[in-house]
Amino acid sequence: MNNSSIRRIGVNLNQLGARIRERLEPSHGRRPGRPTDPLQTEQRKVSMTEDSLCRLEELAAVVSTPQRQVSPMQVAAQLLEEVVEEYTKNSAAA
């Protein structure tokens, strides 16, 4: 997936990556795992095609940094949160 195809859907990868990394906090405890967003308390399975998962993996690789690795599902969660919020704003304005 290249940057031009991302721009067509209105996503700036640098901004997306910054928003994801900003929301993530390192986990605590004896065996800390992947940093997570403490506001995201619900965990659900989301069905998708293998092609969509591959694209999310590509996006995760692009927005990850050496200091903060981002998972494909963290990218999916951020995109979903943003789309739902935008839809809600647009519906309320209509």
FIMI-351896 format. One record per residue (C-alpha): residue in three letters; x, y, z. Coordinates in nm, 4 decimals. Layout:
BEGIN
Ala_X_Y_Z
...
***
This chain:
BEGIN
Met_0.0000_0.0000_0.0000
Asn_0.1548_0.3295_-0.1016
Asn_0.1104_0.6759_0.0426
Ser_-0.0974_0.7969_-0.2529
Ser_-0.3617_0.5297_-0.1944
Ile_-0.3680_0.6237_0.1751
Arg_-0.4094_0.9940_0.0907
Arg_-0.7082_0.9139_-0.1307
Ile_-0.9024_0.7973_0.1730
Gly_-0.7932_1.0999_0.3733
Val_-0.5378_0.9388_0.6048
Asn_-0.2058_1.1048_0.6790
Leu_0.0231_0.8240_0.7929
Asn_0.2506_1.0486_0.9967
Gln_-0.0465_1.1922_1.1848
Leu_-0.2088_0.8499_1.2229
Gly_0.1110_0.7065_1.3676
Ala_0.1523_0.9999_1.6042
Arg_-0.2082_0.9668_1.7270
Ile_-0.1657_0.5945_1.7894
Arg_0.1682_0.6298_1.9671
Glu_0.0322_0.9184_2.1757
Arg_-0.2586_0.7074_2.3038
Leu_-0.0532_0.4001_2.3923
Glu_0.0817_0.3505_2.7408
Pro_0.3275_0.0826_2.8483
Ser_0.1588_-0.1945_3.0403
His_0.2591_-0.2599_3.3987
Gly_0.3224_-0.5660_3.6097
Arg_0.5709_-0.8471_3.6295
Arg_0.5445_-0.9294_3.2601
Pro_0.4508_-0.6097_3.0790
Gly_0.3182_-0.6667_2.7313
Arg_0.2422_-0.4491_2.4328
Pro_0.1575_-0.0864_2.5119
Thr_-0.2170_-0.0296_2.5002
Asp_-0.4682_0.2525_2.5074
Pro_-0.6202_0.2526_2.8576
Leu_-0.9425_0.4054_2.7209
Gln_-1.0022_0.1065_2.4966
Thr_-1.1592_-0.1324_2.7447
Glu_-1.3627_-0.3433_2.5028
Gln_-1.2007_-0.6283_2.3124
Arg_-1.3996_-0.7772_2.0276
Lys_-1.3198_-0.9973_1.7349
Val_-1.3449_-0.8231_1.4006
Ser_-1.3755_-1.0359_1.0899
Met_-1.1809_-0.9211_0.7867
Thr_-1.0318_-1.0531_0.4692
Glu_-0.6732_-1.1679_0.4504
Asp_-0.6093_-0.8775_0.2131
Ser_-0.7318_-0.6254_0.4728
Leu_-0.5102_-0.7816_0.7380
Cys_-0.2102_-0.7581_0.5035
Arg_-0.2833_-0.3900_0.4455
Leu_-0.3141_-0.3286_0.8191
Glu_0.0201_-0.5047_0.8684
Glu_0.1752_-0.2744_0.6081
Leu_0.0267_0.0316_0.7759
Ala_0.1485_-0.0864_1.1173
Ala_0.5002_-0.1255_0.9809
Val_0.4907_0.2261_0.8360
Val_0.3637_0.3984_1.1515
Ser_0.5824_0.2004_1.3930
Thr_0.9059_0.3456_1.5228
Pro_1.2041_0.1717_1.6819
Gln_1.0811_0.3046_2.0178
Arg_0.7158_0.2085_1.9706
Gln_0.5959_-0.0848_1.7659
Val_0.2328_-0.0620_1.6575
Ser_0.0279_-0.3732_1.5845
Pro_-0.2084_-0.4127_1.2884
Met_-0.5044_-0.4309_1.5269
Gln_-0.3980_-0.1082_1.7002
Val_-0.4060_0.0592_1.3569
Ala_-0.7488_-0.0946_1.2906
Ala_-0.8810_0.0230_1.6279
Gln_-0.7556_0.3787_1.5712
Leu_-0.9047_0.3958_1.2210
Leu_-1.2348_0.2562_1.3452
Glu_-1.2512_0.5028_1.6360
Glu_-1.1821_0.7948_1.4018
Val_-1.4359_0.6873_1.1385
Val_-1.7099_0.6340_1.3985
Glu_-1.6363_0.9723_1.5578
Glu_-1.6423_1.1485_1.2192
Tyr_-1.9655_0.9728_1.1212
Thr_-2.1266_1.0741_1.4515
Lys_-2.0229_1.4381_1.4019
Asn_-2.1534_1.4426_1.0450
Ser_-2.4823_1.2762_1.1441
Ala_-2.5404_1.5258_1.4225
Ala_-2.4748_1.8175_1.1864
Ala_-2.7209_1.6900_0.9246
***
